[in-house]
Amino acid sequence: MAKRNRKVPGINASSTADIAFMLLIFFLITTSMDTDRGLARRLPPPPENKEQKDDIIVKERNVLQVRLNKDDQLMVGGEWSDIRQLRQKAKEFIANPNNDENLPEKHAKHLPFFGDVMITEKHVISVQNDVGTSYDAYIQVQNELVAAYNELRNELAQSQFGKTFAECSEDEQKAITDYYPQKISEAEPKKYGGK
């Protein structure tokens, strides 16, 4: 008796690679990818020469120190504070409505729509947190500081133009942001009390 060679049916491997490639493309196209978003901060330009480095020295009265420790406790201007008080303290610091000697110094500047005004353009809010600070507390501090600028800008837009900042024209918005420039500085996180 002679043995017969029987062919075993197989899968066409060349089409498997094509199918896998098509599935990969399908999932790449149909899957939405989240893009990372950060906090909008404008960094100062680097000094061009040594003479300009001396001009960068900021007077202590022009800096509001905001600190967060590992227990999410907040210190504003050297005093313990609550997150609910931060916005009002920041607004007072930024605007310096009574030209207080302990708050940022005011300088005369000519702005469109406002004319010659006294503004605190050299102020800086310095935020520093501990490496153990929770992300939630950090974001709350950032939100309150940005809200302080937004409220000041809205109040100025209402008093000057009778509308909100968002309703103002591009030129009006630029004049308002020149009046209250957002200056939030991020200091490198520290580790307090650790080894």
Order of alpha helices (4+ residues) and beta strands (2+ residues): alpha-alpha-beta-beta-beta-alpha-beta-beta-beta-alpha-alpha-beta
